[in-house]
Amino acid sequence: MTKRIKRNQHRVTCDSSEVTHIDFREVGKLIVVALVVIAGIWVTKKIEDVSIKTIEIQSVLNKVSKSEIRTITENYMHDGFFTVDLSSFEDQLNDIPWVYRANIKRQWPSKLVIEISEQQPYFRWGENHLINKYAELFYVEDAQKYVSLPLLQSVQGREQHLIDLYYKYSARFKEEGSGILKLKEDARYDKEITLMSGMLINVGREQTDKQIERCLNSFAMFTEAEREAIASIDLRHSNGFAVRWNG
């Protein structure tokens, strides 16, 4: 009787023991994460170690200062090939006079390639600005050198309006003997057209096209000698125009 009880007690002791299980899938995940982190740190370090060895300008420049470009590029020569801030680099190049747009590309393994589009002036604007073919103003210190370009002048924001007016009538005036040299507009939007012959034409802000057409049609009334003697024509009259003669 006693021996049977002991066997039962031994059996109870064995049944109450705990067994530890290891989930190797979770361990594998932790190992993979650790390897990814280590690889990321290694790659980051390698990227930072890649330096810029060459910065090359692949554009023909006629007006942009090469010395100003050189000064800016020297500030980026010691940056990393992958870590260099190309946006900031381009912004600084775009601030150089006569630069229309700068574009920088990475070229493996260690070169930066700069492409620069220069501004192309079509008009003068005021004293120190020029206008490109997109009707955008840009500043240059020597704008007065470009006296062969037509001069436009008004408040900023009226560039496209004056450009359209110039192209609409310049050829017409040229057919009558003299193209448009200057086109100025005051704060009230009244206009003063200066022809290449020196003649001044004053145009009101209302019914501008009608007034200019009246002027062009009136040229047929004058002989060539009379046209050359006209100092100015004022079209700002409802019933006609006023002529002022030279001398």
C-alpha positions as a printed Julia matrix, in Angstrom:
247×3 Matrix{Float64}:
   0.0     0.0     0.0
   2.81    2.4     0.9
   4.81    1.77   -2.31
   1.81    2.56   -4.5
   1.37    5.92   -2.84
   5.02    6.84   -3.53
   4.68    6.04   -7.2
   1.67    8.26   -7.43
   3.54   11.08   -5.74
   6.43   10.72   -8.2
   4.02   10.81  -11.1
   2.44   14.03   -9.82
   5.85   15.67   -9.49
   6.78   14.86  -13.09
   3.47   16.18  -14.46
   3.92   19.6   -12.76
   7.37   20.42  -14.34
   7.65   23.33  -16.98
   9.3    23.03  -20.46
  10.87   26.16  -22.17
  10.33   26.51  -25.95
  12.53   28.78  -28.2
  10.78   30.45  -31.18
  13.54   30.46  -33.77
  11.41   32.51  -36.21
  11.42   35.51  -33.86
  15.15   35.11  -33.3
  15.64   35.07  -37.07
  13.68   38.3   -37.41
  15.82   40.02  -34.81
  18.98   38.9   -36.59
  17.68   40.2   -39.92
  16.82   43.6   -38.38
  20.26   43.81  -36.81
  21.93   43.0   -40.13
  19.84   45.64  -41.94
  20.82   48.28  -39.38
  24.49   47.36  -39.64
  24.31   47.4   -43.45
  22.57   50.8   -43.39
  25.29   52.26  -41.18
  27.97   50.83  -43.47
  26.3    52.14  -46.64
  25.8    55.58  -45.08
  29.46   55.7   -44.13
  30.5    54.67  -47.63
  28.23   57.31  -49.21
  29.69   60.03  -47.01
  33.19   58.92  -48.0
  32.53   59.46  -51.77
  33.95   62.89  -52.58
  33.54   65.24  -55.55
  36.66   65.22  -57.71
  35.51   67.25  -60.71
  32.97   70.01  -61.42
  32.59   70.61  -65.14
  30.68   73.33  -67.02
  29.22   71.94  -70.23
  27.94   75.21  -71.7
  29.33   77.93  -73.94
  29.17   81.18  -71.95
  29.4    84.62  -73.52
  28.03   86.94  -70.85
  28.03   84.99  -67.57
  31.05   85.66  -65.36
  33.2    82.52  -65.21
  35.03   83.86  -62.15
  31.75   84.11  -60.22
  30.92   80.53  -61.17
  34.37   79.43  -60.03
  33.97   81.15  -56.65
  30.67   79.36  -56.0
  31.87   75.93  -57.18
  34.89   76.09  -54.87
  32.5    76.19  -51.9
  31.1    72.78  -52.93
  34.26   70.93  -53.94
  34.7    69.48  -50.44
  31.12   68.2   -50.14
  30.17   64.57  -50.64
  29.17   63.36  -54.1
  25.83   62.05  -52.79
  25.31   64.52  -49.94
  25.97   67.81  -51.77
  22.92   70.12  -51.76
  22.35   70.55  -55.5
  19.29   72.76  -54.98
  21.27   75.3   -52.97
  24.13   75.06  -55.48
  21.78   75.82  -58.39
  20.13   78.71  -56.52
  23.48   80.41  -56.03
  24.37   80.0   -59.69
  20.97   81.38  -60.72
  21.72   84.57  -58.77
  24.67   85.37  -61.06
  23.85   88.11  -63.6
  23.01   86.81  -67.09
  22.21   83.29  -65.83
  18.72   82.29  -66.94
  18.77   78.77  -65.51
  21.44   76.52  -64.0
  21.06   72.75  -63.9
  23.47   70.41  -62.09
  23.67   66.63  -62.53
  25.71   63.96  -60.77
  27.88   61.86  -63.07
  29.27   58.67  -61.55
  31.7    58.15  -59.97
  32.77   61.63  -58.78
  31.8    64.39  -61.23
  29.21   67.18  -61.15
  28.12   68.54  -64.53
  26.79   72.11  -64.72
  24.61   73.28  -67.6
  23.85   77.01  -67.78
  21.38   78.77  -70.06
  22.2    82.44  -70.54
  19.65   85.23  -70.64
  18.79   86.49  -74.13
  17.69   90.16  -74.05
  14.92   91.38  -76.33
  14.09   94.75  -74.75
  15.5    97.27  -72.32
  13.32   98.07  -69.32
  13.92  101.32  -67.46
  17.5   102.09  -66.43
  18.99   98.8   -65.26
  16.87   95.93  -66.47
  16.43   93.91  -69.63
  13.55   91.68  -70.74
  14.03   88.15  -72.08
  11.86   86.32  -74.6
   9.59   85.08  -71.8
   8.73   88.69  -70.85
  10.75   88.29  -67.64
  12.84   91.11  -66.18
  16.47   90.57  -65.22
  18.95   93.01  -63.75
  22.31   93.9   -65.29
  24.65   96.71  -64.33
  25.37   97.74  -67.93
  21.85   97.69  -69.4
  22.49  101.05  -71.09
  25.05   99.37  -73.34
  22.22   97.68  -75.22
  20.98  100.84  -76.91
  20.09   98.88  -80.04
  17.25   97.2   -78.15
  13.86   98.94  -77.94
  13.29  100.66  -74.6
  10.09   99.9   -72.68
   9.17  101.71  -69.5
   6.21  101.49  -67.11
   5.37  100.19  -63.66
   6.44   96.61  -63.01
   3.81   94.12  -64.1
   3.04   95.92  -67.37
   5.86   94.27  -69.31
   3.71   91.91  -71.37
   1.21   94.65  -72.21
   3.9    96.92  -73.67
   5.61   94.04  -75.46
   2.32   93.1   -77.14
   1.74   96.72  -78.13
   5.26   97.01  -79.54
   4.96   93.88  -81.69
   1.51   94.88  -82.87
   2.6    98.25  -84.28
   6.38   98.3   -84.75
   6.27   96.8   -88.24
   3.39   99.12  -89.2
   5.34  102.22  -88.22
   8.42  100.86  -90.0
   6.36  100.57  -93.19
   5.59  104.27  -92.81
   9.28  105.11  -92.61
  10.39  104.66  -88.99
  10.1   101.87  -86.41
   9.51  102.21  -82.68
  12.6   103.08  -80.61
  10.95  103.69  -77.22
   7.58  102.92  -75.69
   6.92  104.54  -72.33
   3.86  104.48  -70.12
   3.17  106.76  -67.14
   1.3   106.01  -63.92
  -2.02  106.88  -65.62
  -1.21  104.46  -68.49
  -0.89  107.26  -71.04
   1.82  106.32  -73.54
   4.62  108.04  -75.36
   5.99  106.38  -78.5
   9.37  107.53  -79.78
  10.11  106.59  -83.37
  13.61  106.05  -84.7
  13.26  109.29  -86.62
  12.87  111.15  -83.32
   9.15  111.84  -83.67
   7.13  111.6   -80.44
   3.59  110.23  -80.45
   1.39  110.7   -77.36
  -1.39  108.13  -76.89
  -4.14  108.16  -74.24
  -4.93  105.23  -71.98
  -8.37  104.64  -73.52
  -9.0   103.4   -77.07
  -5.27  103.01  -77.6
  -5.61  100.95  -80.77
  -8.06  103.4   -82.31
  -5.72  106.32  -81.64
  -2.66  104.6   -83.1
  -4.6   103.53  -86.18
  -5.67  107.16  -86.63
  -2.02  108.2   -86.48
  -0.89  105.6   -89.02
  -3.68  106.56  -91.4
  -2.83  110.25  -91.06
   0.73  109.74  -92.29
  -0.63  109.56  -95.83
  -1.67  113.2   -95.46
   1.92  114.38  -95.09
   4.76  114.49  -97.57
   8.07  112.91  -96.65
   9.55  116.34  -95.95
   6.61  117.23  -93.7
   6.98  114.0   -91.75
  10.62  114.79  -91.12
   9.59  118.21  -89.8
   7.09  116.84  -87.27
   8.37  116.94  -83.69
   5.35  115.29  -82.06
   1.78  114.16  -82.6
  -0.68  114.22  -79.72
  -3.51  111.72  -80.25
  -5.23  112.45  -76.93
  -7.99  114.5   -78.52
 -11.49  113.18  -79.11
 -11.95  114.97  -82.42
  -8.5   114.6   -83.99
  -4.86  115.16  -83.12
  -2.39  117.97  -82.59
   0.88  118.31  -84.49
   3.94  120.18  -83.19
   6.59  121.06  -85.75
  10.35  121.2   -85.29
  11.75  124.65  -84.75
